[in-house]
Amino acid sequence: MKKDKLVIMDWGGVVESHSEESYLAHNVVKHVLEQFTTEPLPHNFNEVFEQSLMVDGVPINEIAGTKKLQAYLDKLFAACHIEVHPELYIDFMDIYTQITSDTPYDRELARYLAGLQERCYTGILSNLTVLDGPRQNRQLGWENYDYRWLSYETGCMKPDLEAYRLVEKDSNMSGSQILFIEDVEENLAIPREKFGWQTYAAQYKGTKGTIDVIERFLAQ
């Protein structure tokens, strides 16, 4: 079968739950930090967390190696008055991985997506940190996708234009050949309006709606 279409999936908020009850990054990081201090964390922790996501103008989601995360973690540790020692970075990452390992995800949708390769090209376009990559791989199985555009590997994040240009360059596809499924409208507007992609605003556990959209796209 000749494949002339590309289905691209976002991950967090579509396949993996990002609800208040399951996974929100600032809640997880707050819980991890609480393991290293008996003192209360800053009352404005959400603001502290947001400020820690950028060092020297580079977002944490564009950092490829775990060693390079230290500068970002140092901002958190300093703001929370946590004394830094060499093992602290490893301990933080280990506990983060443990806490997030059982985050709920849409297994039915993941199975469906894994079976699409015979019918079309498939890819993942996701903003995430290097710490989240292994969890995404366990849930989706990277081997089930033709392309992977992860922000910490590509060095660019949605909704930057370069993120979408890279997709078209790597896949040699463009415009209506591409269906992009994502939960954040800001990340959908640019590829839809500037690149002519077909887009769908999905939400976690909107399984049937997402599958129906893909099936209609493939039937065109």
C-alpha positions as CSV (number, residue, x, y, z in Angstrom):
1,M,0.0,0.0,0.0
2,K,1.3,3.4,-1.0
3,K,1.4,5.7,2.1
4,D,0.8,9.3,1.3
5,K,-0.5,10.7,4.6
6,L,1.0,11.4,8.0
7,V,-0.8,11.3,11.3
8,I,1.1,13.1,14.1
9,M,0.2,12.8,17.7
10,D,0.8,15.0,20.7
11,W,1.3,12.9,23.9
12,G,0.6,14.7,27.2
13,G,-3.1,15.6,27.6
14,V,-4.1,13.4,24.7
15,V,-2.6,9.9,25.3
16,E,-1.4,10.5,28.8
17,S,-3.6,12.1,31.4
18,H,-2.6,15.6,32.6
19,S,-5.5,16.1,35.0
20,E,-5.1,17.7,38.4
21,E,-5.6,14.3,40.0
22,S,-3.0,12.4,37.9
23,Y,-0.2,14.4,36.5
24,L,0.6,18.1,36.5
25,A,4.3,18.9,36.3
26,H,4.4,21.5,39.1
27,N,2.5,19.1,41.4
28,V,4.9,16.3,40.7
29,V,8.0,18.4,41.2
30,K,6.6,19.9,44.4
31,H,6.0,16.4,45.8
32,V,9.6,15.3,44.9
33,L,11.1,18.4,46.6
34,E,9.1,17.7,49.7
35,Q,11.1,14.5,50.1
36,F,14.3,16.5,50.7
37,T,13.2,19.0,53.3
38,T,11.2,19.3,56.5
39,E,10.6,22.9,55.9
40,P,7.4,24.1,54.0
41,L,8.0,25.0,50.4
42,P,7.5,28.6,49.2
43,H,3.9,29.7,49.3
44,N,4.3,30.9,45.7
45,F,5.7,27.6,44.6
46,N,3.9,27.6,41.2
47,E,5.7,30.8,40.4
48,V,9.0,29.4,41.6
49,F,8.4,26.4,39.4
50,E,7.7,28.4,36.3
51,Q,10.8,30.5,36.8
52,S,12.9,27.4,37.0
53,L,11.9,26.2,33.6
54,M,14.2,28.7,31.8
55,V,18.0,29.2,32.3
56,D,19.9,31.6,30.1
57,G,17.0,31.8,27.7
58,V,16.8,28.1,27.1
59,P,13.6,26.2,28.1
60,I,14.1,23.0,30.1
61,N,12.1,21.1,27.4
62,E,14.9,21.8,24.9
63,I,17.7,20.3,27.1
64,A,18.9,16.9,25.8
65,G,21.1,15.6,28.6
66,T,20.3,14.9,32.2
67,K,23.5,16.5,33.4
68,K,22.4,19.8,31.8
69,L,19.3,19.7,34.0
70,Q,21.4,20.7,37.0
71,A,21.3,24.4,36.3
72,Y,17.5,24.2,36.3
73,L,17.3,22.1,39.4
74,D,19.7,24.4,41.2
75,K,17.2,27.2,40.8
76,L,14.5,25.1,42.4
77,F,16.8,23.9,45.2
78,A,17.9,27.4,46.0
79,A,14.4,28.8,46.1
80,C,13.3,26.0,48.4
81,H,16.4,26.3,50.7
82,I,17.5,22.7,49.9
83,E,21.2,22.0,50.5
84,V,22.8,20.7,47.3
85,H,25.0,17.6,47.4
86,P,26.3,15.5,44.5
87,E,23.7,12.7,45.0
88,L,20.8,15.1,45.1
89,Y,20.4,15.4,41.4
90,I,20.3,11.6,40.9
91,D,17.9,11.2,43.8
92,F,15.6,13.9,42.4
93,M,15.4,12.3,39.0
94,D,14.9,8.8,40.5
95,I,12.0,9.9,42.7
96,Y,10.5,11.9,39.8
97,T,10.6,8.8,37.6
98,Q,9.1,6.6,40.4
99,I,6.2,9.1,41.0
100,T,5.3,9.5,37.4
101,S,5.7,5.8,36.4
102,D,2.0,5.0,37.0
103,T,0.5,8.1,35.4
104,P,-2.7,7.0,33.7
105,Y,-2.8,6.8,29.9
106,D,-5.3,5.9,27.2
107,R,-4.2,2.3,26.5
108,E,-7.0,1.8,23.9
109,L,-5.8,4.8,21.9
110,A,-2.1,3.8,22.2
111,R,-2.9,0.3,20.8
112,Y,-4.9,1.8,17.9
113,L,-2.0,4.2,17.1
114,A,0.5,1.4,17.2
115,G,-1.4,-0.3,14.4
116,L,-1.5,2.6,12.0
117,Q,1.9,2.1,10.4
118,E,0.6,-0.2,7.7
119,R,-1.9,2.5,6.6
120,C,0.0,5.7,6.9
121,Y,3.1,7.3,8.2
122,T,3.0,8.2,11.9
123,G,4.9,10.5,14.2
124,I,5.0,12.0,17.7
125,L,5.4,15.8,18.1
126,S,5.8,16.5,21.8
127,N,7.1,19.2,24.2
128,L,8.6,17.3,27.1
129,T,11.8,17.0,29.2
130,V,14.4,14.3,28.9
131,L,13.1,12.8,32.2
132,D,9.7,12.1,30.5
133,G,11.1,10.4,27.4
134,P,11.4,6.9,28.8
135,R,7.8,7.0,30.2
136,Q,6.5,8.1,26.8
137,N,8.4,5.3,25.1
138,R,6.8,2.7,27.5
139,Q,3.3,4.0,26.8
140,L,3.5,4.5,23.1
141,G,6.4,2.3,21.9
142,W,8.6,4.6,19.8
143,E,9.2,1.6,17.5
144,N,5.6,1.9,16.4
145,Y,6.2,5.4,14.8
146,D,8.0,6.4,11.7
147,Y,9.1,9.8,13.2
148,R,9.7,11.3,16.6
149,W,10.0,15.0,17.1
150,L,10.6,15.5,20.8
151,S,11.5,18.9,22.0
152,Y,14.5,17.8,24.1
153,E,15.9,16.0,21.0
154,T,15.1,18.6,18.3
155,G,15.9,21.7,20.4
156,C,12.7,23.4,19.4
157,M,9.2,23.5,20.9
158,K,5.6,24.0,19.7
159,P,4.3,26.5,18.8
160,D,7.7,27.7,17.3
161,L,7.5,27.7,13.5
162,E,10.7,25.6,13.3
163,A,9.0,22.7,15.1
164,Y,6.5,22.4,12.2
165,R,9.1,23.1,9.5
166,L,11.2,20.2,10.8
167,V,8.2,17.9,10.5
168,E,7.7,18.8,6.8
169,K,11.4,18.6,6.1
170,D,11.9,15.1,7.7
171,S,8.7,13.6,6.3
172,N,8.7,15.2,2.9
173,M,5.0,15.9,3.4
174,S,3.0,19.1,3.8
175,G,-0.4,20.7,3.9
176,S,-3.4,18.5,3.9
177,Q,-1.3,15.4,3.8
178,I,-0.8,15.9,7.5
179,L,-3.2,15.4,10.4
180,F,-2.0,16.8,13.8
181,I,-3.8,15.8,17.0
182,E,-3.1,18.0,20.0
183,D,-4.9,19.3,23.1
184,V,-3.5,22.9,23.1
185,E,-5.2,25.2,20.6
186,E,-2.1,27.5,20.4
187,N,-0.1,24.6,19.2
188,L,-2.7,23.8,16.5
189,A,-3.4,27.2,15.2
190,I,0.0,27.8,13.6
191,P,0.3,24.5,11.6
192,R,-3.3,24.9,10.5
193,E,-3.2,28.5,9.5
194,K,0.4,28.8,8.2
195,F,1.2,25.3,7.0
196,G,-2.3,24.1,5.9
197,W,-2.2,21.0,8.1
198,Q,-5.4,19.3,9.1
199,T,-5.8,19.5,12.9
200,Y,-7.9,18.1,15.7
201,A,-8.2,19.4,19.2
202,A,-8.3,16.2,21.3
203,Q,-8.5,15.6,25.0
204,Y,-7.4,12.7,27.2
205,K,-9.9,9.8,27.0
206,G,-11.7,11.3,24.0
207,T,-10.7,8.0,22.4
208,K,-13.6,7.5,20.0
209,G,-13.6,11.1,18.7
210,T,-9.8,10.9,18.0
211,I,-10.1,7.5,16.3
212,D,-13.0,8.7,14.2
213,V,-11.1,11.8,13.0
214,I,-8.1,9.7,12.0
215,E,-10.3,7.2,10.1
216,R,-12.0,10.1,8.2
217,F,-8.6,11.5,7.4
218,L,-7.4,8.2,6.0
219,A,-10.5,7.7,4.0
220,Q,-10.1,11.0,2.1
